[in-house]
């Protein structure tokens, strides 16, 4: 039985293990500094498919099959498939679930979906409802950019605060404690929606940063841990401006200094000096491919032992934006530790 700690944090009685992960990316992401850590790099944004949407589905399925194959598991052995993406009605995840034929729970946390998936997988496994859960998420630059911002064919001028949606997909397989030697999910903090009135879809880092800081401050307050407990704290896709704002808010709201061990996946994924991504990466795949590719390897090799993964999401839609609504943000904190 999971134990509630403080207001929003939960500690599983028998911490589940991430027994396998997979990360696949598009050609632009494969040109960045994390190239050696990806399971597959597509040479074509279309991934050999008839549309960008079909390409995203191909990438999501690739990540899922690769993740299961690496663990020697089949879909018949998986109890639940948890997945979400950015497309209308999370269609990438739904159509992927058709092929996988695993009992499916669709989730939507925008770019925080990787964290939401791991938190829910932890509940299912630790609660005795499942022995094996596959959690996945994906995004594609060409599908998300034209849906949320503008048709890419317009060649619109991008602001310095604009981020670049990641093309890729990530998946993780979560099993009961004692299964294999993978890192454990030892705690998770479920975030609250935070809305400070940001309306600019070309500055989602500012919209999500208050939620990231709120969840971080709550995690430290609930657990009694300080930022220094972790070898690395990594948010999902705040980019340059969102990361800087989060650091300031963590100090002002909770007195927590993140200077020594805090990074953002949106700044790790690309070479920001050579790749024109403006403020950094965004998209569901931002945290997924960095954590399930690069950082999972670091955990398995002992380079880091305690990771706090804080995926972030902007919960708006084209309709809400067009009707003048604000962009509320969400963030979830997942403590991943290698014994």
SULRAWO-V103167 format. One record per residue. N is the residue number from 0. PSI is psi in radians with two decimals (999 if undefined). Layout:
N/PSI  N/PSI
This chain:
0/2.24  1/2.61  2/2.23  3/2.30  4/2.05  5/-2.48  6/-0.58  7/0.11  8/2.52  9/2.46  10/1.94  11/2.52  12/-0.71  13/1.57  14/2.13  15/2.80  16/2.41  17/1.77  18/-0.29  19/2.62  20/2.89  21/2.55  22/2.17  23/2.57  24/2.93  25/3.13  26/-0.67  27/-0.73  28/-0.57  29/-0.23  30/-0.09  31/-3.08  32/-0.24  33/0.21  34/-0.74  35/-0.23  36/0.01  37/2.52  38/-0.53  39/2.38  40/2.04  41/2.48  42/-0.09  43/2.26  44/-0.43  45/-0.20  46/0.56  47/0.17  48/3.09  49/-0.25  50/2.89  51/-0.62  52/-0.73  53/-0.56  54/-0.71  55/-0.68  56/-0.71  57/-0.75  58/-0.72  59/-0.78  60/-0.67  61/-0.82  62/-0.73  63/-0.84  64/-0.72  65/-0.75  66/-0.82  67/-0.73  68/-0.68  69/-0.51  70/-0.03  71/0.56  72/2.71  73/2.82  74/-0.55  75/-0.37  76/-0.16  77/2.28  78/-0.67  79/2.52  80/1.97  81/2.16  82/2.66  83/2.77  84/-2.90  85/-0.20  86/2.74  87/2.23  88/0.58  89/0.94  90/-0.54  91/-0.82  92/-0.73  93/-0.82  94/-0.51  95/-0.67  96/-0.53  97/-0.81  98/-0.69  99/-0.51  100/0.69  101/2.46  102/2.22  103/2.34  104/1.91  105/2.41  106/2.70  107/1.96  108/0.39  109/-2.30  110/-0.01  111/0.12  112/-0.54  113/-0.69  114/-0.71  115/-0.73  116/-0.76  117/-0.67  118/-0.80  119/-0.66  120/-0.69  121/-0.77  122/-0.79  123/-0.76  124/-0.85  125/-0.50  126/-0.06  127/0.20  128/-0.22  129/2.62  130/-0.35  131/2.18  132/2.30  133/2.09  134/2.25  135/2.81  136/2.83  137/2.86  138/2.83  139/2.28  140/-0.78  141/-0.45  142/-0.77  143/-0.71  144/-0.75  145/-0.39  146/-0.75  147/-0.43  148/-1.12  149/2.74  150/2.20  151/-0.43  152/-0.35  153/-0.42  154/0.64  155/2.59  156/2.31  157/2.43  158/2.81  159/-0.47  160/-0.16  161/2.50  162/2.91  163/2.05  164/2.27  165/2.39  166/1.98  167/-3.11  168/2.63  169/2.62  170/2.60  171/2.51  172/2.10  173/2.26  174/2.91  175/2.71  176/2.48  177/-0.09  178/1.92  179/-2.98  180/0.38  181/2.99  182/2.66  183/2.59  184/1.81  185/-0.44  186/2.75  187/2.50  188/2.09  189/2.16  190/2.87  191/2.67  192/2.35  193/2.22  194/1.88  195/0.34  196/0.19  197/2.34  198/-0.15  199/1.95  200/-0.15  201/0.30  202/0.91  203/-0.33  204/-0.72  205/-0.56  206/-0.60  207/-0.43  208/-0.76  209/-0.62  210/-0.69  211/-0.81  212/-0.70  213/-0.78  214/-0.71  215/-0.83  216/-0.73  217/-0.71  218/-0.81  219/-0.68  220/-0.72  221/-0.71  222/-0.33  223/0.11  224/2.73  225/2.89  226/-0.56  227/-0.23  228/-0.55  229/2.50  230/-0.57  231/2.34  232/2.20  233/2.12  234/2.97  235/-1.02  236/0.92  237/-0.40  238/-3.02  239/-0.88  240/-0.68  241/-0.66  242/-0.82  243/-0.70  244/-0.68  245/-0.75  246/-0.74  247/-0.73  248/-0.61  249/-0.61  250/-0.85  251/-0.59  252/-0.49  253/-0.11  254/0.41  255/2.18  256/2.05  257/0.25  258/-0.59  259/-0.52  260/0.54  261/2.29  262/2.98  263/2.32  264/-0.56  265/-0.26  266/-0.24  267/-0.61  268/-0.70  269/2.77  270/1.69  271/-0.22  272/-0.54  273/-0.41  274/2.18  275/1.46  276/0.20  277/-1.94  278/-0.19  279/-2.88  280/2.75  281/3.12  282/2.71  283/-0.63  284/-0.22  285/-1.02  286/-0.61  287/-0.86  288/-0.53  289/-0.81  290/-0.81  291/-0.29  292/-1.34  293/-0.94  294/-0.54  295/-0.71  296/-0.70  297/-0.68  298/-0.78  299/-0.54  300/-0.02  301/0.20  302/-0.63  303/2.66  304/-0.42  305/1.99  306/2.30  307/1.90  308/2.16  309/1.32  310/2.51  311/2.59  312/2.55  313/1.94  314/1.23  315/3.03  316/2.89  317/-0.65  318/-0.82  319/-0.66  320/-0.80  321/-0.43  322/0.11  323/0.27  324/2.81  325/3.02  326/1.69  327/2.63  328/2.75  329/2.63  330/2.49  331/2.47  332/2.19  333/2.06  334/2.03  335/2.11  336/2.45  337/2.00  338/999
